[in-house]
């Protein structure tokens, strides 16, 4: 039995039941793919359900404000995905409907090769192979490929192999099978090799390379940054400002960010660690209760404390607000 046939048979028996697999609605499928970028299914599923309930059609999402979308996205991180999602929804509406070619799908904001292949194959049956972390891992192990997956050569080699293995008339099932096989069977650590339908043909298992594949060159330099946030409480109000363009938290709100803690402020938490892709943040949270509004930069606005929950904030600020609960 060939690799492709084995994968498809495995999927028939073991594939995950997911709501976006029960439809050919390109909007629902696209929404799931954007949410699941950098996010586990268990975490992303409730967000997909909330988005679909609040904005059941792409036209509804396009009509929403960016603030509304960011607020609904809060807690998922990588907020550029939410901004891109909103922009792409408006692109789709302007075009008169969801694009049905790979080129058209890739032209949507925030959609790369993998996401376009996933949407195109699942929604429209386009014969395009997906290549993500799961696919890299399965192919590298089964075929014993040691070419680093984050090099130009590696990306080209794996993309070509993935496309060669794709059954053109079953692209949707095969792509989803590869996603699930990597997520359930051929997992990064402690893969289920003893009960794998590919165990007899797997090069990595035969040669003892399972723990070493796929190969990825280390290129990421993680920087540390320290931040000091002061939550100002002034007669039932507090001051927040919206992060600007080009910022990792663009469009989200945060309290006063300062280098100098005012006299009389009280420390809530110190050295709160928050890990991002390229940096690690250590933040101190302070509470300053004052009867007079302090002079702040012009981009700060005053909100009623009871309304703070209506604004989208980064996860780090969620932690600050949680710390505030003991002060009420």
N, C-alpha and C positions, 0 to 999 in steps of 0.2 A: 504494500500500500504506500502511495507517495506521501511526501510531507504534507502537501496541500489537502489531500483527501483525509489524512489522519486528523489534521487540525479541524476540518469541517465536521467529521464524525464526533470528535471530542466536544465541539461546540454544541451539537445537537443534544448531547447528554448533560453538559455542564454549564452552558451559557447562562449568564445572569439575567434575571427578569427585571427589566428597567422600563419605566413608563415611556421614555422617548423612543424605545424600540417597538412600541406598539402603534406607531404612527409613521406616516411618510411626510408629515408636515415639516417642511424645511425649516420653518421658524423654530419649532420646538426642538428639532435636532441641532440646529445652529446654537440655540441658547444653551443646550446641555454641553456642547463642545467647548464653548467659551467659559462656562462656569467650571468645567472640569480641567481646564488648563491650570496646572500647579495645585490642584485640589483633589482630594480623595472623594470617591463617589459617596461614601457615608456622610461626609460633610456637605457636599454640593447638592445632594438630592433635595433637602428641605428648601434650599434657595431656589432651585429650579421650580419646585412646586409653588412657592410663593410668587415668583415672577409670572408663571403661567396663570395663576389665579388673579393676579392684579392686572397683568397686561396680556390677555389671551391671544392677541394678534399683534403682529409687528407694527401695525398702524397705531395701536394703543401705546406701545413702548416709545415710538417715535414722538408721540405727542407729550410724553412725560417731560418734566424738567430734569436737568442733570442732578440737581440736589435730591430729587425724589429717587432717582436711580442709585445714586451713591448711598443714600440712606438705606435702601433695600439691600444693597450689596454689603453693608457694614459687617465686618467680621470675617470676610473671605480673603481680605488682603489683595495685593497686586491690583490696586485700584485702577490702573490704566486699562485693565480689562473691562471694567464697568463703563469707563468713558468711551472706549472704543466700541463697545456694544451699543451704546446710545447713538453714537455717530453713525455706525453701520445701519442701525434701524432706520435712520432718516435717509441714508443712501438707498436702501431697499425700497422705501416708499417713493422716493423721487424717481426711481427707475421703473416704478409700476409693478414691482413684484420681485420675488427672490430670484437671483440669477441662477441659471441651470447649466452653466459651463464652468469648468475648473478655473478658467481665466477670469470669468465674471465673479465667481465666489472669492477668488484670491484678491480681487480688487476691493473687497470690503475691508474696512478699517479693522485691524486686529486679527486678520485671518492669514495664516501662513500656509505652507505646503501641507503639513499634517492635517490641520483643521479643514482645509479645502477638500482634501482627499476623503476625509471622514464624512463631511457633509455631502459631498458629491456622490460618493458611493452609496451611502445609506438612504439619502433622500431621492436620488435620481438614478441610481444604478450605474454611475460613471465608473469605468474600469481604471481606477486610480488607487494604488496601494498606499496605505498609511505607514509611516515610519516614525515611531515614538520610542520612549524608553523601553516599553514592553517588547516592541518588535526588535529593537536592537539586541536586547538580552536573549530572546528566543533564537534569533538567527545566529548571533555570535556563538552561542553555546552549541546549537545543533550542528552548525557547519564548521565549528572550530576557527572562527575568524578573529584574529588578534589585531586587526587594523583599528587604531583608536577611533571611536565613534564621533569625537568632536574635532576631527580634522577634515579638510576638504576631500581628501582621498577616501576616508572612511564613510563620510556621508554619501558620496557618489557610489561606492561599492555596495553599501547596504540598500540604498534606494533602487539600484539596478536589480539586485537579487530579489528584493521585495516585489518589484513589478513583474519579474519573470515568474514568480511563484503564484501570482494572483490569477484566479480563474475568472476570466472576463465576464462570464454569465452569472457568477456568484460573488461579485465584488463586495456587496454589502455584508453578506454572511461571513465571508472570509476575513474581512477587515475587523469585524467585531469579534470573530473567533481569535484572531491574533492578540487583540487587546485583552480579552478575557484569559487566554492561555498564559500570557505573561503576568497577569494580575492574580491568578488563582493557582496555576500549576508551576510555572517556571519563574517563581518569585525571586527577588534579589538574594535573600538569605534563607538558608534551609529549604531549597526547592524540593518539590515532591518527586524526586527522581525515581524512587522505588516503585511508584505507581504511575509512571509517565508512559503514555502510548508511543512515545518517540525514543524510549530508552535504548533500543537496539541499534538505532541509527545515529544517536547523539555522540558527536566527536568529543565534546567536553567531558561527558560522563565516562566515555571509554578511556580517555587520556588523563583523567583526573584534573581537568582544568575548570570545572564548574565554578569554583569560587573566584577564579581570576578573569572571567569573561562576563560582560564585555570590557574592553580596555578603554579607559578615558584618561586623557592627559590632564594633569592638574595645572590649571591656568588662573584660577580665581584667587585674588588677593582680598581678604576680608579686612576692612578697616573698622576701627572703633570710634565711636563718637559719644560725647556726653551732652545731655540736655537738661535744662532746669525749667520746669513748668510751675507757674504760680496761678492757682485758681483764686480769683478775686471774688470775695463775697461782699456786696455793697447794697444794703437795703433790699434784699431779695433779688438782686440782679448780679450778673457776672459778665466778664468781657471775653469774647472769642474773636478769632479772625480766620478767614478762609485762605488756605494755602494757594499760592499762585501757579501759573502755567509752568510746565517743565519740571514740576516737583513730583516726587514719588507719591506724595499724598495730595496731589492737585485736586482742588475742589472740596476737600474735607476741612473740617473746623478743628481748632485747637485753642486752649486758653493761652494766657500770656507766657511767651517764651522769652526768657531773659537771662542775662549773665550775672545780674545782681539781685539777690533776694532782699526785699524791703524789710526794714526793721519791724518787728512785731509779727512776722509771718511764722507759721507753725509747720514743721516738717511732718508730712504724712507718711511718705515712704522714701527710702533711699536706695540708689543703685538698682532700680528696676530694669531687668535685662530684657531686651526686645531684639530678636534676631531677624534680620532681613537678608536678602540674597547676597548683597555685596558689603554689608556692614552689620556691626553689632552695636546697638544703642544701649547706653546706661543712663537712665533718667532719674532725677529727683523730683518728687511731687511736694509742693508746698500749698498751704492754705493761708490766705491773707484776708482777714476780716477788717473792713474799714467803713467808716461812716461817710467818707467823701470819695467820690470818684477820682482815681489818680489820672494823671496825664499819660496817655498811651499813644502809640503811633496811629495815624489816621485810619488804617485799615481794620482797626478793632471796632466791633459793634457790641452794644450792651443788650443782653438777653435776660428775660426773666428765667430764674433758675429752673422753674417748672417746665420751661420750653426747650431746655438744652437737649432733651431726648429726641426732638424733632429734627436735629441736624446730624448729618453723617460725620463720624469721627474715626480716626485710625484706631487700631486695636490698642495701641499704647495709651491713647486718651480714654478709651473704655476702662482701662485699668485704673487710671487716675479717678475717673468718675465712680468706680466701684469703691475706691478708697474713701471717697467723700461720704459714702453712706453712713459711716460711723460718726459723722460730724453733724448730721441733721437733727 
